[in-house]
Amino acid sequence: MALSTPPVSPDAIPPLRWGRLTYYSPVDIKRWGVERFLDTVAPTEPLPIPDLGFTAGENARMDDLLQQERDASARGL
């Protein structure tokens, strides 16, 4: 007895596979409709940021650099 996969409707939107390459053709997105496509594949919650192992000192230094950049941008530099 051979195993068979159920037929997939051409209007079915394949799920986004996090951590793997998922390609959606612009032609397919137009066929599905942009709103339906985004409702199906767009995340509903913020993506989790993994712990990258930075120390508290490194995090503080980056916070300082980002604040300096925001200040310089506000001054038009």
C-alpha positions as CSV (number, residue, x, y, z in Angstrom):
1,M,0.0,0.0,0.0
2,A,1.6,3.3,-1.1
3,L,1.3,6.4,1.0
4,S,-0.1,9.4,-0.8
5,T,-0.1,13.0,0.1
6,P,-3.5,14.8,0.1
7,P,-3.9,17.1,-2.9
8,V,-3.1,20.8,-2.2
9,S,-5.4,23.4,-3.5
10,P,-3.7,26.0,-5.7
11,D,-5.3,28.6,-3.5
12,A,-3.8,27.2,-0.4
13,I,-1.0,29.4,1.0
14,P,1.9,27.4,2.3
15,P,2.9,28.3,5.9
16,L,6.0,30.3,6.6
17,R,8.7,28.1,8.1
18,W,10.6,30.1,10.7
19,G,14.4,29.5,10.5
20,R,14.1,28.1,6.9
21,L,14.0,29.7,3.5
22,T,10.4,30.2,2.4
23,Y,9.8,31.6,-1.1
24,Y,6.6,33.1,-2.3
25,S,6.2,34.1,-5.9
26,P,4.9,37.6,-6.6
27,V,2.4,36.0,-9.1
28,D,1.1,33.7,-6.3
29,I,0.8,36.6,-3.9
30,K,-1.2,38.5,-6.4
31,R,-3.4,35.5,-7.1
32,W,-4.1,35.0,-3.3
33,G,-4.5,38.7,-2.7
34,V,-2.0,40.8,-0.5
35,E,-4.4,41.1,2.4
36,R,-5.1,37.4,2.6
37,F,-1.4,36.6,2.1
38,L,-0.4,38.9,5.0
39,D,-3.2,37.7,7.2
40,T,-1.9,34.1,6.7
41,V,1.9,34.5,7.0
42,A,2.6,37.7,9.0
43,P,3.5,37.1,12.6
44,T,0.8,38.1,15.1
45,E,3.3,38.6,18.0
46,P,6.8,40.1,18.1
47,L,9.5,37.7,17.1
48,P,11.6,36.5,20.0
49,I,15.2,37.7,20.1
50,P,17.5,35.0,21.2
51,D,20.0,35.6,24.0
52,L,23.2,36.4,22.1
53,G,25.4,36.2,25.2
54,F,26.4,39.8,25.6
55,T,27.5,41.0,29.0
56,A,25.8,43.7,31.0
57,G,28.7,46.0,30.1
58,E,28.4,45.3,26.4
59,N,24.7,46.0,26.5
60,A,25.2,49.3,28.4
61,R,27.8,50.3,25.8
62,M,25.4,49.6,23.0
63,D,22.6,51.5,24.8
64,D,25.0,54.5,25.0
65,L,25.9,54.3,21.4
66,L,22.3,54.1,20.3
67,Q,21.4,57.1,22.5
68,Q,24.3,59.1,20.9
69,E,23.0,58.2,17.5
70,R,19.4,59.3,18.4
71,D,20.8,62.6,19.8
72,A,22.9,63.3,16.7
73,S,20.0,62.5,14.5
74,A,17.7,64.9,16.4
75,R,20.3,67.6,15.9
76,G,20.4,66.9,12.1
77,L,24.0,65.5,12.1
